[in-house]
Amino acid sequence: MFDIDNLLRKNILALTPYSSARDEFKGKAEIFLDANENSFGSPLNTLSFFGEGQGERFNRYPDPMQLELKEKISQIKGVPSENIFLGNGSDEAIDILYRAFCNPGKDSVILTPPTYGMYEVSANINDVFVKRVPLTTNFQLDVEAIANVVNENTKLIFLCSPNNPTGNSLDREDIEMILNNFDGIVVVDEAYINYSRQRSFIPDLVDYPNLVVLQTLSKAWGLAGLRIGMAFASADIISVFNKVKPPYNISEATQKIAFKALDNIQQINSWIKEAVVEREKLSAALKQIPLILEIFPSDANFLLVKVKEPKWVYDYLLGRGIVVRDRSKVLLCDGCLRITVGTPQENLQLIDDLRNYKA
Ligand SMILES: Cc1ncc(COP(=O)(O)O)c(C=O)c1O
């Protein structure tokens, strides 16, 4: 049985979180003398980005709970705001999960390599023991092997779907099997879900109190520089995130810009369609190049590609001004490069350069 109080570290269960000036005051006021800000303003010209007359003033602390931004995300995702946490990138959400649920030097996490590298780095930072259960050769979960390594100190399982760096989606039934049988937290990282035909696990939150879904504004939403990651979970789990996070973890500038950007959903949807079309075109063109040994099916905005002489190809492309990711030393990714889908012009240049590669 999933029991969040039992799962949490005792110090987090007992924690009284920091209460900021902006938490304590709610209501309307004209004069803010509660937070030791600079009451005079910010040393910025009144620029027009946020609208005429609004200027760029950042002398006030931002909303610690990002309520307006969450309300907009809530409408887009169809999830109540109380089920949303916003972090300084998904990486902040990943780190908070370890800090809240895993006792350093005692508890463990299950990871399924090859997968997103930060799960392991963050575990190492937090002194959490990593149990690795590799994906099968067709990049799917080995559910039985996962079940075999769970013990009472296993607090988290990270599953990435579509998976980075392989690009494929994990079988839904496998994820459901784990959600149904594991009493710790199951994190389903959907950073690339917009490029996939798979259904998100967000609607399943009502059925699984142990589910955390991660998404991000860094990929399809085109806002990697802003650093906004989203965690969707039960209100109980979200209140744990809110307890542990730094009080003002999303800056005022970030909140304002993201709020504006989220209005442009049509632009995002058209870029997603274009990226998917480009992905398939790129895949077809790469297939014609003898240097390319294998192209793995992708549900994401990148392709995992097996090549002859990966290191030389990597260096050659770099010499041509194109940087890809060398994943050739990663488990199950022998000889592989990971290539992000670029603009049509960038993809044409990549294909052209690869055609001209001489061993
Ligand atoms: C699977 C996956 N999750 C999370 C992230 C990080 O996202 P963010 O920019 O929100 O920290 C990445 C970035 O590459 C990723 O590949």
The ligand as a Gaussian input file, in Angstrom:
#p B3LYP/6-31G(d) Opt

LIG

0 1
 C       14.160000      12.986000     -20.564000
 C       14.522000      14.344000     -20.101000
 N       13.988000      14.801000     -18.977000
 C       14.277000      16.028000     -18.517000
 C       15.155000      16.848000     -19.192000
 C       15.520000      18.177000     -18.601000
 O       14.567000      19.078000     -18.834000
 P       14.630000      20.539000     -18.215000
 O       15.206000      21.418000     -19.254000
 O       13.198000      20.845000     -17.902000
 O       15.477000      20.494000     -16.954000
 C       15.748000      16.404000     -20.372000
 C       16.702000      17.250000     -21.091000
 O       17.387000      16.892000     -22.008000
 C       15.420000      15.117000     -20.831000
 O       15.971000      14.622000     -21.953000

